[in-house]
Amino acid sequence: MKSPLESAAARRRYDALLQLLGTADAIWNASRVFFAAWDLSPSQFNVLNLLRGVPGGISQTELSRRLITHRSNVTGLADRLERRGLVSRQDVAGDRRAYRVVLTRSGAELLKQILPEYHARADALWRGLSLNHVSRLTSKLQALARNAERIAMELPERVK
């Protein structure tokens, strides 16, 4: 009896999954190299970019949700950015344990330097793909994400 990966269709899906993971890794590595010019990690840039245009800042819990990372990772990111004067933490009224992370003037100035080149590089990433292709790809990736989330929820606790 053949294993599931021995069918041609299953093999193509597996190869596509490996390509997707490899593409994500290549994009992440390119972004690490890009942001190194400003002594930032891609995650640090993402924090700064999320805070842009939000004068009241964002709670660390909300940042972790938007960054799709654990809250403890956001604490470390905020610590490093705060040491550089790019963000500040402000107390949340009524909750002594909570802070809102706010973009500082220095952080906003740094983003002004980065964003034009960042947007140009991001556009270059999509070179050769029409907006129709980009929209279809986005839709398909969203479907894959929903499927992955459903599968994770269906797994028994011992596997998680």
C-alpha positions in Angstrom: 0.0 0.0 0.0 1.3 3.5 -0.9 2.0 6.1 1.7 0.0 9.4 1.3 3.1 11.2 0.0 3.6 8.7 -2.8 0.7 9.9 -4.8 1.5 12.6 -7.4 -1.0 15.1 -6.0 0.2 14.7 -2.4 3.8 15.1 -3.5 3.0 18.3 -5.4 1.2 19.6 -2.2 4.2 18.7 -0.1 6.6 20.3 -2.5 4.4 23.5 -2.5 4.5 23.5 1.3 8.3 23.3 1.3 8.4 26.1 -1.3 6.1 28.3 0.8 8.3 27.7 3.9 11.5 28.4 1.9 10.0 31.5 0.4 9.0 32.8 3.9 12.6 32.1 5.1 14.1 33.9 2.1 12.0 36.9 2.7 12.8 36.9 6.4 16.5 36.7 5.7 16.4 39.5 3.1 14.5 41.7 5.6 17.2 40.9 8.3 19.9 42.1 5.9 17.8 45.2 4.9 17.0 46.4 8.4 20.6 45.8 9.6 21.5 49.1 7.9 19.5 50.8 10.7 20.6 48.3 13.4 17.1 46.9 13.6 15.6 43.5 13.4 12.6 42.9 11.2 10.5 42.4 14.4 11.7 45.7 15.8 10.8 47.4 12.5 7.3 45.8 12.7 6.8 47.2 16.2 7.8 50.7 15.0 5.6 50.4 11.9 2.6 49.2 14.0 2.9 52.2 16.3 3.1 54.7 13.4 0.0 56.8 13.3 -1.2 55.6 16.8 -0.5 58.6 19.0 -1.8 56.8 22.2 0.3 53.8 21.5 -0.6 50.1 21.7 -0.6 47.8 24.7 2.0 45.1 24.8 -0.8 42.5 24.6 -2.2 44.0 21.5 1.3 44.3 19.9 1.9 40.6 20.6 -1.5 39.8 18.9 -0.7 41.9 15.9 2.9 40.6 15.6 1.6 37.0 16.1 4.2 36.4 18.8 4.2 35.7 22.6 3.8 38.7 24.9 7.2 38.0 26.5 8.9 38.5 23.1 7.2 41.9 22.8 8.6 42.8 26.2 12.1 42.2 24.9 11.5 44.0 21.7 10.1 47.0 23.6 13.0 46.9 26.0 15.6 47.1 23.2 13.7 49.9 21.3 13.1 51.8 24.5 16.9 51.7 25.3 17.5 53.3 21.9 14.9 56.0 22.5 12.7 54.8 19.7 9.7 53.9 21.8 8.5 54.7 25.3 6.2 52.9 27.7 3.3 54.8 29.3 1.3 53.5 32.2 -2.3 52.3 31.5 -4.7 54.1 33.9 -6.2 51.6 36.3 -3.8 48.8 35.6 -0.4 49.1 37.2 0.9 46.0 35.4 0.1 47.2 31.9 1.8 49.6 29.6 1.1 51.2 26.3 4.1 51.3 23.9 4.3 54.7 22.1 6.5 55.7 19.2 8.9 58.5 20.1 9.9 61.4 17.9 13.2 59.6 17.3 11.3 56.4 16.3 9.1 58.4 13.9 12.2 60.1 12.3 13.9 56.7 11.9 10.7 55.3 10.2 10.7 58.3 7.8 14.3 57.3 6.8 13.4 53.6 6.3 9.9 53.6 4.8 10.7 55.0 1.3 13.4 52.4 0.6 11.3 49.7 2.4 8.3 50.3 0.1 10.5 50.3 -3.0 12.0 47.0 -2.0 8.6 45.5 -1.1 7.3 46.6 -4.5 10.4 44.9 -6.1 9.5 41.7 -4.3 6.3 41.5 -6.3 7.9 42.3 -9.7 6.5 40.1 -12.4 3.2 39.4 -10.6 0.1 41.3 -11.6 -2.2 42.7 -8.9 -4.7 40.0 -9.9 -2.1 37.3 -9.1 -1.2 39.0 -5.9 -4.9 39.1 -4.8 -5.4 35.5 -5.7 -2.3 34.5 -3.9 -3.4 36.4 -0.8 -6.7 34.7 -0.9 -5.1 31.3 -1.2 -2.7 32.0 1.6 -5.5 33.1 3.9 -7.3 29.8 3.1 -4.1 27.9 4.0 -3.8 29.8 7.3 -7.4 29.0 8.2 -6.8 25.3 7.4 -3.7 25.3 9.5 -5.5 26.9 12.4 -8.3 24.4 12.1 -5.9 21.5 12.1 -4.1 22.8 15.1 -7.4 23.1 17.0 -8.3 19.5 16.1 -5.0 18.0 17.3 -5.1 16.2 20.6 -3.5 18.0 23.5 -0.6 15.6 23.6 0.5 16.6 20.1 0.3 20.3 20.7 
